Amino acid sequence: MNRNTRGMNLTQQVADTLGNAIINGKYGAHNPVPSEATLCEELNVSRSAAREAVKSLAAKGLITSRARQGIRVLPETEWNLFDADVLRWMRDSNPSLELLREFTELRVAVEPEAAMLAAQRQNQQKIHEIGRALDRMKQAETGLDDPLEADIAFHLSILDASENRFFMQLGRIIDTTLRVSIRFTNMRSGVRAGNHAEHKMIYDAIVAKQPENAAACATALMDSALSTIVSALKEGITKENALPFR
C-alpha cells in the first residue's frame, strides 16, 4: 500500500489498493484476487481489515466473494460508475477514449438541459457564480488562473444553477471525469484553456432568460468535445498513445 492514503483508515487503505489494482487490470477474470488470508499476508493487515475491504469493493460492484468460490472480479458493466472511489480509480488508471466518449455522451444529455433550467429559474446568486467561473476562464487565458479548475467550475456552476437536485449531484461525476476529458480535448484542439467565447455564449443566454438558446449553445459545446473524442477513436488513438492523462 504505497499510494497516498492520508486520512484513510486501514480498511479504506486496503480497499483503495485493491480497487486500483482491479481497475488497472492486475486482477481480472484470468488473474483472480487473492484470498483474504493471502491479502492479510501480502498487505500486512488484519483479517477484519481485509474482510471489510472486500465487502466494500463488493458493494461497489467490482467483485463478488463467496465461500468456496473465492473472490471474483466482476465485468466492468457491473461496476458502480457513480461511486466516488470507482470514478477516482478509473481516472487515475488513464481511462480509455471509449470511456471518455461515453462520459461525454452523458454530458450531451444533461448539460444542455441544465443550462435551459438555469435560464428558466433565474437564481441570481447561482448565475453570479457562473459569471465568476467565466471570469476565471478569461483570467486563465493569460495565466492568472488555473484553466482546468476554471473550466470545471463553469460547468459545475451551471448544474447548480439548474436547481435540479439530481443534476446537482452529478457534479461529482462531472468534476472527476472532466479532469481527464478537458485535458485531452484541449490537447487535441491545440489550446491550453477552454474557449472563453463559446462558454460566454451559454452564460449570456442564461442571463438573457433564453432557455432554448442556452441549451443550444451548451449542445454545440458538448458536441464539439464529443466530435474531438470520436475523431481520435477513428484514428485509432488509444489511452496509451494519446497523452499522459494525469
C-alpha positions as CSV (number, residue, x, y, z in Angstrom):
1,M,0.0,0.0,0.0
2,N,2.3,2.7,-1.3
3,R,-0.2,5.2,-2.6
4,N,-1.1,8.4,-0.8
5,T,-3.8,7.2,1.6
6,R,-3.6,10.1,4.0
7,G,-6.8,10.4,6.0
8,M,-7.9,6.8,5.3
9,N,-8.4,4.1,8.0
10,L,-6.8,0.7,7.4
11,T,-9.8,-0.9,5.8
12,Q,-10.1,2.1,3.4
13,Q,-6.4,1.8,2.5
14,V,-6.8,-1.9,1.7
15,A,-9.9,-1.2,-0.5
16,D,-8.0,1.6,-2.2
17,T,-5.1,-0.6,-3.0
18,L,-7.3,-3.4,-4.3
19,G,-9.7,-1.1,-6.2
20,N,-6.8,0.4,-8.1
21,A,-5.3,-3.0,-8.8
22,I,-8.6,-4.2,-10.2
23,I,-9.3,-1.2,-12.4
24,N,-5.7,-1.2,-13.7
25,G,-6.1,-4.8,-14.7
26,K,-3.8,-6.5,-12.2
27,Y,-6.7,-8.7,-11.2
28,G,-9.4,-9.9,-13.5
29,A,-11.1,-13.0,-15.0
30,H,-7.8,-14.8,-15.6
31,N,-6.0,-13.5,-12.5
32,P,-8.3,-13.6,-9.5
33,V,-8.0,-11.5,-6.4
34,P,-6.1,-13.5,-3.7
35,S,-7.9,-14.9,-0.8
36,E,-8.5,-12.8,2.3
37,A,-5.8,-14.8,4.1
38,T,-3.3,-14.2,1.4
39,L,-4.2,-10.5,1.3
40,C,-3.5,-10.3,5.0
41,E,0.0,-11.6,4.4
42,E,0.7,-9.6,1.3
43,L,-0.6,-6.3,2.7
44,N,0.3,-6.9,6.4
45,V,-3.1,-6.2,7.6
46,S,-5.6,-7.9,9.9
47,R,-8.2,-10.4,8.7
48,S,-11.0,-8.0,9.7
49,A,-9.5,-5.2,7.6
50,A,-9.2,-7.4,4.6
51,R,-12.7,-8.8,5.0
52,E,-14.3,-5.3,5.3
53,A,-12.3,-4.1,2.3
54,V,-13.6,-7.0,0.3
55,K,-17.2,-6.2,1.4
56,S,-16.6,-2.5,0.4
57,L,-15.5,-3.5,-3.1
58,A,-18.4,-5.9,-3.5
59,A,-20.8,-3.1,-2.6
60,K,-19.2,-1.0,-5.4
61,G,-19.8,-3.8,-7.9
62,L,-16.2,-4.6,-8.6
63,I,-16.0,-8.1,-7.1
64,T,-18.1,-10.9,-5.7
65,S,-16.9,-13.0,-2.8
66,R,-18.5,-16.4,-1.9
67,A,-17.5,-19.3,0.2
68,R,-15.6,-22.0,-1.8
69,Q,-15.6,-19.7,-4.9
70,G,-13.1,-17.1,-3.7
71,I,-13.0,-13.5,-4.8
72,R,-14.0,-12.9,-8.4
73,V,-13.7,-9.7,-10.4
74,L,-17.0,-8.7,-12.0
75,P,-17.3,-7.4,-15.6
76,E,-16.9,-3.7,-16.0
77,T,-20.6,-3.4,-16.8
78,E,-21.3,-4.3,-13.2
79,W,-19.1,-1.6,-11.7
80,N,-20.9,1.3,-10.0
81,L,-19.5,4.2,-12.1
82,F,-21.4,6.7,-10.0
83,D,-19.3,5.7,-6.9
84,A,-16.7,8.4,-6.0
85,D,-14.0,5.8,-5.3
86,V,-14.6,3.9,-8.6
87,L,-14.6,7.2,-10.5
88,R,-11.3,8.2,-8.9
89,W,-9.7,4.9,-9.6
90,M,-10.7,4.9,-13.2
91,R,-9.4,8.5,-13.6
92,D,-6.1,7.5,-12.1
93,S,-5.8,4.5,-14.3
94,N,-5.7,6.6,-17.5
95,P,-9.2,5.8,-18.8
96,S,-9.8,4.7,-22.4
97,L,-11.1,7.0,-25.0
98,E,-14.2,4.8,-25.3
99,L,-15.0,5.6,-21.6
100,L,-14.4,9.3,-22.3
101,R,-16.8,9.1,-25.2
102,E,-19.5,7.6,-23.1
103,F,-19.0,10.2,-20.4
104,T,-19.2,13.0,-22.9
105,E,-22.4,11.4,-24.2
106,L,-23.8,11.8,-20.7
107,R,-22.8,15.4,-20.7
108,V,-24.6,15.9,-24.0
109,A,-27.7,14.5,-22.4
110,V,-27.5,16.5,-19.2
111,E,-25.7,19.8,-19.5
112,P,-27.9,21.5,-22.2
113,E,-31.0,20.7,-20.1
114,A,-29.2,22.1,-17.0
115,A,-28.4,25.3,-18.9
116,M,-32.1,25.6,-20.0
117,L,-33.3,25.2,-16.4
118,A,-30.8,27.8,-15.2
119,A,-32.2,30.2,-17.7
120,Q,-35.7,29.5,-16.6
121,R,-35.2,29.5,-12.9
122,Q,-33.0,32.6,-12.7
123,N,-31.4,32.1,-9.3
124,Q,-29.4,35.3,-9.4
125,Q,-26.8,34.2,-6.8
126,K,-26.1,31.0,-8.7
127,I,-26.0,32.8,-12.0
128,H,-23.5,35.1,-10.4
129,E,-21.3,32.0,-9.7
130,I,-21.5,31.1,-13.4
131,G,-20.2,34.5,-14.2
132,R,-17.4,34.3,-11.7
133,A,-16.3,31.0,-13.2
134,L,-16.4,32.6,-16.7
135,D,-14.2,35.4,-15.4
136,R,-11.8,32.9,-14.1
137,M,-11.7,31.3,-17.6
138,K,-10.8,34.7,-19.0
139,Q,-8.0,35.2,-16.5
140,A,-6.7,31.7,-17.2
141,E,-6.1,32.7,-20.8
142,T,-3.3,35.0,-19.5
143,G,-2.1,32.7,-16.8
144,L,-3.8,34.4,-13.9
145,D,-5.9,31.3,-13.0
146,D,-5.8,27.6,-13.5
147,P,-7.5,26.8,-16.8
148,L,-8.7,23.3,-15.8
149,E,-10.2,24.4,-12.5
150,A,-11.9,27.4,-14.0
151,D,-13.4,25.4,-16.8
152,I,-14.7,22.8,-14.4
153,A,-16.1,25.5,-12.1
154,F,-18.1,26.9,-15.0
155,H,-19.8,23.6,-15.8
156,L,-20.5,22.7,-12.2
157,S,-22.0,26.1,-11.5
158,I,-24.5,25.6,-14.4
159,L,-25.5,22.2,-12.9
160,D,-26.0,24.0,-9.5
161,A,-28.0,26.8,-11.2
162,S,-30.4,24.3,-12.7
163,E,-31.7,23.8,-9.2
164,N,-32.4,20.2,-10.1
165,R,-31.1,18.1,-7.2
166,F,-30.3,15.1,-9.5
167,F,-28.3,17.3,-11.9
168,M,-26.5,18.9,-8.9
169,Q,-25.4,15.5,-7.6
170,L,-24.0,14.7,-11.0
171,G,-21.4,17.4,-10.2
172,R,-19.1,14.9,-8.5
173,I,-19.0,12.8,-11.6
174,I,-18.6,15.7,-13.9
175,D,-15.8,17.1,-11.8
176,T,-13.9,13.8,-11.7
177,T,-14.1,12.9,-15.3
178,L,-13.7,16.4,-16.7
179,R,-10.2,16.4,-15.2
180,V,-9.3,13.8,-17.9
181,S,-11.5,14.8,-20.8
182,I,-10.7,18.5,-20.8
183,R,-7.0,17.8,-20.9
184,F,-7.5,15.5,-23.8
185,T,-9.8,17.7,-25.9
186,N,-7.7,20.8,-25.2
187,M,-4.6,18.9,-26.3
188,R,-6.3,17.7,-29.5
189,S,-7.5,21.2,-30.3
190,G,-4.1,22.7,-29.6
191,V,-5.2,25.0,-26.9
192,R,-4.3,25.4,-23.2
193,A,-7.6,26.5,-21.9
194,G,-11.3,26.2,-22.8
195,N,-12.8,28.6,-25.3
196,H,-14.0,31.6,-23.3
197,A,-16.2,33.0,-26.1
198,E,-18.1,29.7,-26.5
199,H,-18.7,29.4,-22.8
200,K,-19.8,33.0,-22.6
201,M,-22.5,32.4,-25.2
202,I,-24.1,29.9,-22.7
203,Y,-23.8,32.4,-19.9
204,D,-25.2,35.3,-21.9
205,A,-28.2,33.2,-22.9
206,I,-28.9,32.2,-19.3
207,V,-28.7,35.8,-18.1
208,A,-30.9,36.9,-21.0
209,K,-33.6,34.4,-19.9
210,Q,-33.3,32.5,-23.2
211,P,-33.7,28.8,-22.2
212,E,-33.7,27.4,-25.8
213,N,-30.7,29.4,-26.8
214,A,-28.8,28.4,-23.6
215,A,-29.5,24.7,-24.4
216,A,-28.4,25.2,-28.0
217,C,-25.1,26.8,-27.0
218,A,-24.4,24.1,-24.5
219,T,-25.2,21.4,-27.0
220,A,-22.8,23.0,-29.5
221,L,-20.0,23.0,-26.9
222,M,-20.7,19.4,-25.9
223,D,-20.9,18.2,-29.5
224,S,-17.6,19.8,-30.2
225,A,-15.9,17.9,-27.4
226,L,-17.6,14.7,-28.4
227,S,-16.5,15.1,-32.0
228,T,-12.9,15.5,-30.9
229,I,-13.0,12.3,-29.0
230,V,-14.8,10.4,-31.8
231,S,-12.3,11.7,-34.3
232,A,-9.4,10.4,-32.2
233,L,-11.1,7.0,-31.9
234,K,-11.4,6.8,-35.7
235,E,-7.7,7.5,-36.0
236,G,-7.0,4.5,-33.7
237,I,-5.7,6.6,-30.8
238,T,-5.7,4.7,-27.5
239,K,-5.1,5.8,-24.0
240,E,-1.5,4.5,-24.3
241,N,-0.5,6.8,-27.2
242,A,-2.8,9.8,-26.7
243,L,-1.1,11.7,-23.8
244,P,-0.3,11.3,-20.2
245,F,-3.7,11.9,-18.7
246,R,-2.5,12.7,-15.2
